[in-house]
Amino acid sequence: MTNNGRGIKVIVFGARGRVGRAVVAEARARGYEVTEAGRGDGDVTSAADVARLAVGHDAAVAAVYDAQAAPGEFFPAAARALAAGLAEAGVGRLVSVGLASVLATRSGAALMDTPGYPQEWREFYVGHGAGTEALRAAAPAGLDWAVLSPAGDFAPAGASGGGYAFGPADAAGRIAHTDFARAVLDEIRTPTVHRAHAGVTSA
């Protein structure tokens, strides 16, 4: 990748969600050439659709979710399709948006397994985690991927702390959408997280 955004072509899957919109806005501010891919443009669980949309791009961002699908089916299916489709399209870098709940805390336990953590959405947590494991298993050597998750919760839109840091899961952690988008795009421009899942929090 180059040292600035000029000339970088990135496709954002899930571009119309809150995180996707923040990534698109930050990418355009940096001078990236951005393709917005939403549900109406293709099926992110179809490798053929992913390849068709991604051809000609340098990198991809995935910030996808389907409220109508079972999480344990959707996230692994999307991960496998992204791995296969991006490889077919010749895209070498993927940054996928993950979930803090499945990240390890400082104690080593997943955040979702710590005392007092809400369990009513556990199916969603587990499905998200299964998606990361599916990506780990399916991604070919030529696809350098990273999964980035907010280390805790997203702060209100616009409440930028001005920076970010990588760290373990922390239920008290916060990061603004704008700062998280910077982390995602920095990992496209100058990758430091390779084939791994990392938490992001306000610096």
C-alpha positions, 0 to 999 in steps of 0.5 A: 500500500502507499503511504497516503490514501491517493490511488488506493481503491477500497470496497466497503461491504456494509457501507450503509450501516453506521460503521460502514458510513463512518469508514466511507466518510473517512476513506473519502477524506483521505482521498481513497477511491471508494466503492460502497456495497450494500445489500442491494448490490449483491449477497455478501454470503456469495463468493461470486457476488463478492468477487464481482463487486471487488475486482479491481480494488486493492483492499476491502472492509467488511462491516456486515450484518443481517438481522433476518439471518441466524448469526451462527449461519450468517457470519461464517457464511459471509466470512467464507464468501469474503475469503474466496471472493476476494481471493478470486478478485485479486484483493490482497487485504481485508479488514473486517469489523468484529465484536468486543464480546468475543475478544479476550480481556486482560484475564484471558477470558472472553468478554462475554464470559465475564461476570455480569456481562449481558447474556441475552444476545449470546447467540449473536456474540457466538455467531460473530465469533464463529465468523472470525474463526471461519475467516481464519480457516478459509482465508488463503495465504494471499489474503492478509486479513484483520478483524478489528473490534471496539474493545468495549462499546461505541461512544456516541457518534461525534464524540471523538477522542482524537486517537485510538490504541489496540488493547484487550476487551474492556466493558468500560472501554469506549471509542467513537465511530470516527476514531474506529474508522481511522483505525480500520483505514490505517490498517489498510494503508499501513497494516500492523495486524495480520491474520488476527483479531484485535481490539480498538479503544480510545487512546 
